[in-house]
């Protein structure tokens, strides 16, 4: 089962289920369906790949993922594929995790029937950058600065104070968060902005990759003042000026306040990403 064949299947699934376009890219597919330590399984019909799944190691866990061509669903193929993958995964040492980039009600039911519970979910949203932007005004005294080698520790501090009160806050070190944020070629420093108060303290931030808002956060004492809205809109404006046509983001399903903010900025939901673990 070669990568281009799985990419073709991913494109067909993406067209129906929605989600991030990157999940159908060759690089993304290769990382999950090929390479050392990956066990991949496929189902074919008349020479066409109609279902694919894999078992791989990631971060100390044994991760299962899979997809079924929309035109071949409802026939038990996905259930049989999941059972095969779970059997393979349980022969490996590590905590079991099942991931999906585009959760459907049918998949959720199958996961539940196999004794899996959802432990994480986030909604993928998209905005057309050609559509007009709403107005936003930066709070008085607040100054914005682009990401740089000198100020990225302040970005981390803004991240820490913005998200420390969120459920599941990982408590990462500065180096780990910085590598996760800026360690990819798609990271865009000109769109990634730090907000400082009049006394120079970091109070909010937005980080961005190509056509993607990675994170937006504001310090608790600065919430409901329009700062997060202004940070996001400034980043989107810079994206559009650089020639990008659309923007994506994902927001945790247990964060309705952020979801409402992004809807007010013109983002529309596309799909739900989710992780499952044994109950």
Secondary structure, DSSP 8 states (H G I E B T S, - for coil): --HHHHHHHHHHHHHHH---GGGGSHHHHHHHHSSTT-EEEEEEETTEEEEEEEEEEETTEEEEEEEE-GGG-SSSHHHHHHHHHHHHHTTSSSEEEEEESS--HHHHHHHHHTTEEEEEEEEEEEEETTS--------TT-EEEE--TTTHHHHHHHHHHHHTTSTT-----HHHHHHHHH-STTB-GGG-EEEE-TTS-EEEEEEEETTEEEEEEE-GGGTTTTHHHHHHHHHHHHHHHTT--EEEEEEETT-HHHHHHHHHTT-EEEEEEEEEEE-
